[in-house]
């Protein structure tokens, strides 16, 4: 599976979903924010990691039955039991908010596999229990009905749709309090560098606006503003 360089991870941890969305837009990628999902509980740092994907199709009674199966060929269980360290499990739940894509018992297994988090465009059950784990979980909201009511895990580590966004295995998933962004793997290193530069520049532009300057010529910055930024940066990072 894809791994994420520790320096790239550290850079991404200093940015946010809005900046990443803008940088992807500059590359022509408009559909990168997974729609509808929200963090189950407050997070003190972003969720970042390569994607492991699971696709759900509608359950069928003659195949899925009415009780849970521990069959090792079950792709949901296989993904949970084999997810690599630091990866994010992303489920295609077909936007079914009223049915749980996962519950607390399986979420605990992800914690002890040292997964970075999970994203579902569907519901989650045992939400209080999962929230108590402090495990980054993005979903459409609480849902009591069990997975098998509506879902059959048809495959894993194939391209899926989640919240209207294409997710390929190994894509980098970034989640903060505002959104979950899907970053194609081939862009992540250059975007991480640009994100840090963008954050530094925006720190300066905020001081410009707070000093009373008009946004015109400041955001986006014109040549005069960029000259002031260069001088500010020399002073700001003189001791770095």
Buried (B, 14 or more C-beta within 10 A) or exposed (E): BBEBEEEBBEBBEEBBBBBBBEBBEEEEBEEBBBBBBBBBBEBEEBBBBBBBBBBBEEBEEEEBEEEEEEEEEBBBBBBBEEBBEBBBBBBBBBBBBBBBBBBBEBBBBBEEBEBBBBBBBBBBBBBEEBBEBEBBBBBBBBBEEBBBBBBBBBBBBBEBBBBEBEBBBBBBBBBBEEBBBBBBBEBBBEBBBBBBEBBBBBEBBEEBEEEEBEEEEBBEBEEEBEEBBEEBBEEEEEEE
